Amino acid sequence: MEKIKFQSEDGIIEFFVEEQTTVAGITYLLVSDSQDDEANAYIMKDVSEEGSEEASYEMVEDDELVAISKVFEQMLDDVDLEM
């Protein structure tokens, strides 16, 4: 499983990439904070500027979170995402 690093206000945070999808031209990542069965999962949205050399992601919230989590649940039959 791929492990990626994110720069946050609190420093560098590492996540495991569980899955990736594109909806309406926007790339989303399903990431987790560990490889354990009870890991915390987050959905990150690519908000990079066009032509940027570095990717920029932000956490998905509210209605968008509900919609995109359903997409990931369909992709991952054996995973139950709880909010």
DONUMAR-361428 format. One line per 3 residues: number of its first residue (from 1); their letters; for each residue x, y, z of N, C-alpha, C, O. Coordinates in nm, 2 decimals, padded with zeros to 4 digits. Example, Ala and Ser with C-alpha at 12.3 -4.5 7.8 and 13.67 -1.06 7.14 Angstrom:
BEGIN
1 = AS = 01.32:-00.57:00.78:01.23:-00.45:00.78:01.32:-00.33:00.78:01.42:-00.33:00.85  01.28:-00.22:00.71:01.37:-00.11:00.71:01.29:00.00:00.79:01.34:00.11:00.80
***
This chain:
BEGIN
1 = MEK = 00.08:-00.12:00.00:00.00:00.00:00.00:00.09:00.12:00.00:00.19:00.13:00.07  00.05:00.22:-00.08:00.13:00.34:-00.10:00.11:00.43:00.03:00.00:00.45:00.07  00.22:00.49:00.07:00.22:00.58:00.19:00.26:00.72:00.14:00.36:00.73:00.07
4 = IKF = 00.18:00.82:00.17:00.21:00.95:00.12:00.22:01.05:00.24:00.16:01.02:00.34  00.29:01.16:00.22:00.31:01.26:00.32:00.23:01.38:00.28:00.24:01.43:00.17  00.17:01.44:00.38:00.10:01.57:00.36:00.16:01.67:00.46:00.19:01.64:00.57
7 = QSE = 00.17:01.79:00.41:00.22:01.90:00.49:00.10:01.97:00.55:00.01:02.02:00.47  00.09:01.98:00.68:-00.03:02.05:00.74:00.03:02.16:00.83:00.15:02.18:00.84  -00.06:02.23:00.89:-00.03:02.34:00.98:00.05:02.28:01.10:00.13:02.35:01.16
10 = DGI = 00.03:02.16:01.13:00.09:02.09:01.25:00.22:02.02:01.21:00.28:01.96:01.30  00.26:02.02:01.09:00.38:01.95:01.04:00.34:01.85:00.93:00.24:01.86:00.87  00.43:01.74:00.92:00.41:01.64:00.82:00.32:01.53:00.88:00.35:01.48:00.99
13 = IEF = 00.22:01.49:00.80:00.13:01.38:00.84:00.14:01.27:00.73:00.14:01.30:00.61  00.16:01.14:00.77:00.16:01.03:00.68:00.03:00.96:00.67:-00.03:00.93:00.78  -00.01:00.92:00.55:-00.13:00.85:00.53:-00.11:00.73:00.44:-00.02:00.74:00.35
16 = FVE = -00.19:00.63:00.45:-00.18:00.52:00.35:-00.30:00.54:00.25:-00.41:00.57:00.29  -00.27:00.53:00.12:-00.37:00.55:00.02:-00.44:00.41:00.00:-00.38:00.32:-00.04  -00.57:00.42:00.03:-00.65:00.30:00.02:-00.71:00.28:-00.12:-00.72:00.17:-00.17
19 = EQT = -00.75:00.40:-00.17:-00.82:00.40:-00.31:-00.82:00.54:-00.36:-00.80:00.63:-00.29  -00.83:00.55:-00.49:-00.84:00.67:-00.56:-00.95:00.67:-00.67:-00.97:00.56:-00.73  -01.02:00.78:-00.68:-01.12:00.79:-00.79:-01.13:00.93:-00.84:-01.08:01.02:-00.78
22 = TVA = -01.19:00.95:-00.95:-01.22:01.08:-01.01:-01.37:01.09:-01.04:-01.43:01.01:-01.10  -01.42:01.20:-00.99:-01.57:01.23:-01.00:-01.58:01.37:-01.06:-01.52:01.46:-01.00  -01.64:01.38:-01.17:-01.66:01.52:-01.23:-01.53:01.59:-01.25:-01.52:01.71:-01.24
25 = GIT = -01.43:01.51:-01.29:-01.30:01.57:-01.32:-01.21:01.60:-01.20:-01.10:01.66:-01.21  -01.26:01.57:-01.08:-01.19:01.60:-00.95:-01.14:01.47:-00.90:-01.21:01.37:-00.88  -01.01:01.46:-00.86:-00.95:01.34:-00.80:-00.97:01.34:-00.65:-00.95:01.44:-00.58
28 = YLL = -01.01:01.23:-00.60:-01.03:01.20:-00.46:-00.94:01.09:-00.41:-00.93:00.99:-00.48  -00.89:01.10:-00.29:-00.81:00.99:-00.23:-00.88:00.94:-00.10:-00.93:01.03:-00.02  -00.90:00.81:-00.09:-00.94:00.76:00.04:-00.81:00.72:00.11:-00.74:00.63:00.06
31 = VSD = -00.78:00.78:00.22:-00.66:00.75:00.30:-00.69:00.71:00.44:-00.80:00.73:00.49  -00.60:00.64:00.50:-00.61:00.59:00.64:-00.49:00.63:00.72:-00.38:00.65:00.66  -00.50:00.63:00.85:-00.39:00.67:00.93:-00.31:00.55:00.98:-00.20:00.56:01.04
34 = SQD = -00.35:00.43:00.95:-00.28:00.30:00.98:-00.33:00.19:00.89:-00.43:00.21:00.82  -00.27:00.08:00.90:-00.31:-00.04:00.82:-00.39:-00.13:00.91:-00.43:-00.24:00.86  -00.43:-00.09:01.03:-00.51:-00.17:01.12:-00.65:-00.18:01.07:-00.70:-00.09:00.99
37 = DEA = -00.73:-00.28:01.11:-00.87:-00.29:01.07:-00.95:-00.18:01.12:-01.05:-00.14:01.06  -00.92:-00.12:01.23:-01.00:-00.01:01.29:-00.93:00.13:01.27:-00.94:00.21:01.35  -00.87:00.14:01.15:-00.80:00.27:01.12:-00.90:00.38:01.10:-01.02:00.36:01.06
40 = NAY = -00.86:00.50:01.12:-00.94:00.62:01.08:-00.92:00.65:00.93:-00.80:00.65:00.89  -01.02:00.67:00.86:-01.01:00.70:00.72:-01.06:00.84:00.69:-01.15:00.90:00.76  -01.00:00.90:00.59:-01.03:01.04:00.55:-01.04:01.04:00.39:-00.97:00.97:00.33
43 = IMK = -01.12:01.13:00.34:-01.13:01.15:00.20:-01.07:01.29:00.17:-01.11:01.39:00.23  -00.97:01.28:00.08:-00.90:01.41:00.04:-00.93:01.44:-00.10:-00.94:01.35:-00.18  -00.95:01.57:-00.13:-00.98:01.62:-00.26:-00.86:01.70:-00.32:-00.80:01.78:-00.25
46 = DVS = -00.83:01.67:-00.44:-00.72:01.74:-00.51:-00.77:01.88:-00.55:-00.86:01.90:-00.63  -00.70:01.98:-00.49:-00.74:02.12:-00.52:-00.62:02.19:-00.58:-00.60:02.31:-00.57  -00.53:02.11:-00.64:-00.41:02.17:-00.71:-00.45:02.27:-00.82:-00.54:02.25:-00.89
49 = EEG = -00.36:02.37:-00.83:-00.38:02.46:-00.94:-00.33:02.40:-01.07:-00.23:02.32:-01.06  -00.40:02.42:-01.18:-00.36:02.36:-01.31:-00.21:02.40:-01.34:-00.17:02.52:-01.33  -00.13:02.30:-01.37:00.01:02.33:-01.41:00.10:02.33:-01.29:00.22:02.34:-01.31
52 = SEE = 00.05:02.31:-01.17:00.13:02.31:-01.05:00.22:02.18:-01.04:00.17:02.07:-01.08  00.34:02.20:-01.00:00.43:02.08:-00.98:00.40:02.00:-00.86:00.43:01.88:-00.86  00.34:02.06:-00.76:00.31:01.98:-00.64:00.15:01.97:-00.62:00.08:02.06:-00.66
55 = ASY = 00.11:01.86:-00.58:-00.03:01.83:-00.55:-00.07:01.90:-00.42:00.01:01.91:-00.33  -00.19:01.95:-00.42:-00.25:02.01:-00.30:-00.38:01.95:-00.27:-00.47:01.94:-00.36  -00.40:01.89:-00.15:-00.52:01.83:-00.11:-00.58:01.89:00.01:-00.51:01.94:00.10
58 = EMV = -00.72:01.88:00.02:-00.79:01.92:00.14:-00.89:01.82:00.18:-00.93:01.74:00.09  -00.92:01.81:00.31:-01.02:01.71:00.35:-01.16:01.75:00.30:-01.20:01.87:00.30  -01.23:01.65:00.26:-01.37:01.66:00.22:-01.46:01.67:00.34:-01.44:01.59:00.43
61 = EDD = -01.56:01.75:00.33:-01.66:01.77:00.44:-01.80:01.78:00.40:-01.83:01.79:00.28  -01.89:01.76:00.49:-02.04:01.78:00.47:-02.10:01.70:00.36:-02.07:01.58:00.35  -02.18:01.76:00.28:-02.26:01.69:00.17:-02.16:01.62:00.07:-02.19:01.51:00.03
64 = ELV = -02.05:01.68:00.04:-01.96:01.62:-00.05:-01.90:01.50:00.01:-01.87:01.40:-00.06  -01.87:01.50:00.14:-01.82:01.38:00.21:-01.92:01.26:00.20:-01.88:01.15:00.17  -02.05:01.29:00.22:-02.15:01.18:00.21:-02.15:01.12:00.07:-02.15:01.00:00.05
67 = AIS = -02.15:01.21:-00.03:-02.16:01.16:-00.17:-02.04:01.08:-00.21:-02.05:00.97:-00.27  -01.92:01.13:-00.18:-01.80:01.06:-00.23:-01.77:00.94:-00.14:-01.72:00.84:-00.20  -01.81:00.94:-00.02:-01.80:00.81:00.06:-01.88:00.70:00.00:-01.84:00.58:00.01
70 = KVF = -02.00:00.73:-00.05:-02.08:00.63:-00.12:-02.01:00.57:-00.24:-02.02:00.45:-00.27  -01.94:00.66:-00.32:-01.86:00.61:-00.43:-01.75:00.51:-00.39:-01.74:00.40:-00.44  -01.68:00.55:-00.28:-01.57:00.46:-00.23:-01.63:00.33:-00.17:-01.57:00.22:-00.19
73 = EQM = -01.75:00.33:-00.11:-01.81:00.21:-00.05:-01.84:00.12:-00.17:-01.83:-00.01:-00.15  -01.89:00.17:-00.28:-01.92:00.08:-00.39:-01.80:00.02:-00.45:-01.80:-00.09:-00.50  -01.69:00.10:-00.45:-01.56:00.04:-00.51:-01.50:-00.06:-00.42:-01.44:-00.16:-00.47
76 = LDD = -01.52:-00.05:-00.29:-01.46:-00.14:-00.19:-01.57:-00.22:-00.12:-01.62:-00.18:-00.01  -01.61:-00.33:-00.18:-01.72:-00.41:-00.13:-01.70:-00.46:00.02:-01.80:-00.46:00.09  -01.58:-00.48:00.06:-01.55:-00.54:00.19:-01.52:-00.44:00.30:-01.48:-00.47:00.41
79 = VDL = -01.54:-00.31:00.26:-01.51:-00.20:00.36:-01.64:-00.13:00.40:-01.72:-00.09:00.31  -01.66:-00.10:00.52:-01.77:-00.03:00.57:-01.72:00.11:00.63:-01.65:00.11:00.73  -01.76:00.22:00.56:-01.72:00.35:00.60:-01.82:00.41:00.69:-01.94:00.42:00.66
82 = EM = -01.78:00.44:00.82:-01.87:00.50:00.91:-01.83:00.64:00.94:-01.71:00.68:00.94  -01.93:00.73:00.95:-01.91:00.87:00.97:-01.95:00.92:01.11:-01.94:01.03:01.14
***
